[in-house]
Amino acid sequence: MTSLYSMTQAAKMDHSMIERFSLSEEKLIDCAATLAFEFSLPHIKDKRVLFLVGKGNNGSDALKMAELSLGVADKVYVFPLFEGGNEENMRRRSLLPSSLFVSDIVDCDTIVDAVFGFSFHGKLDERVEGIFSRLEECDCYKIALDVPSAFSYH
């Protein structure tokens, strides 16, 4: 797996951009997701893409990427690994068509992993651990936003 930035570098850039440009949380998410989408476009265009969504801002990045992918991807699937999320995450979930949401892993060409951000601490529960184990066996292109959670924490 190739990392563009370390977790420490990513956290510092996030905080620096917020301070330097007085960015709101919503604007930072939109910018991050748009750039991640543009960077990932060769692996999204005309592909079946599964977005793994966490409950924080990292998940919100994926939700925005899913929205941007609607006119480009062959099929978009959104898999929230947790029922709830922070306020921004839940707002963004409500903006997407319910038909995109799935409750398990689906056959796809690309997986976008946005389950945990760089603030993750703790231990995974058995359900999430099981999902991550199954995802590692998927033979598809994998993109991690912030932290490659599904592919390195078990």
N, C-alpha and C positions, 0 to 999 in steps of 0.2 A: 504494500500500500504506500502511495506517495502522499506525503503531507505538504501542504503549501506553507503552513505556519504551525508553530508549537501552540499548545493550549495557552501558555503564558503570553506569547506574542498576540494571539487572537484576542485575549481578554484586554490587554493593554490597548490594542487598536480600537476595540469597541468603546472603551471608556474615553480614549482620546478623541474619537470622532464625536461622541456625545458632547463632551466639553467644548471642543474647538469650534464646532458648528452649531451648537445648541440644538441638536437633533432630538426630536421626540422619539419615544419608543416605537411608535407606529412608523415614522419616517425611516428610522434605522432598520427596522425589519423589512420595509419595502425596498430600501436600497440594497441591503444584503441579499435578499431573495432574488431581486432582479439581476444582480451581478452573478450570483450562483447559477441562476437560470441560463443566462447568456453563456457562461463558461461551460455549462453542462449540455447545451443545446444539441451537440452531435449525438448525445446519448439519450435524448428525449424526443427529438424530431422523428415522427413516424414509428415510435416505439410504444410498447406497453410499459407504463411506468407506475411503480408502486411507491407511494410516499409514506414512510413510517413516521408518525407524528407523536411527539412527546407532549407534555402538558405545559411547557414553558415557551419562552420566546424562540428557542430553537425549533420547536414544533410549529410556531407561527411562521417562521421562515419557510418551512416546507409547505404550509398551507398556501402561502402566497405563490410559491413556485408551482404548486398544483394548479392554481388559478391561471397563471401565465402559460402553463402547458396545455390548457384546454383546446386551443386552436392549432396546436402544433403536434402533440402526441397522437398516436393511434388510439390509445386508451389510457385514461388516468384513473388510478385507484388511490384512495386515501384510507390508511389504516391507523386510526388513533389507538395507541397502545393503552391509554388510560381514559376512563370515562369522562373525567373532568380535566380542567386546565385553568391557567390564569385567565384573567378577564380578556386580554387581547387575543389569546388563543381561542377561547370560546366564541368571541365575536367573529373571528375569521372562519371558524368552522361553520358558523351559521350563514356565511356568505356563499358557501359552496353548495351545489346541488346534492341532495341526499343520495342520489343514485351513484355518486362517486365513492361513497363510504363502504368499506368492507370490514369484516370482523375477523379476518384471518389472512394468511399469506395467499396470494394468488399468483398464477403463472405470469411472469413478466420478463421483459428484456433488461430493465434497469430498476434498481432500488435506490431511493434517496432516503438515507438514514438521518433523521432529525429527532431522535428520541431524547437524547440528553445533550445539553450544552456543556461548556467548559466549567460550569459550577457544580457538576454532578459529584456527589459524595455519597458513600453508603454502599449498601449491598443490594443486589437485584433480588426481587422475589422470584419464586419458582416459575410462575406463569411467564414472566418476561424472559427469564433465563431459558425456558423451553422454546420460546419464539425465536430468540437469538440463535440458539443451537440449530434450529431448522433453517434459519436464514443463511447461516454460514454454508449450508449444503447447496443453496441455490446457485445455479450456473448462469449468472447474469452479471451485468456491469453494476458496480456498487459505488455510490457517491455518498460520502459522509459530510454533513454540515457540522462544523465545530469539532465534534468528537465522533470517531467511528465506533459508536456504542454497540451496535448489533454485531459487530465483527471483532471485538477485542475484549469485551468485559466478561466473558464466561470462560 
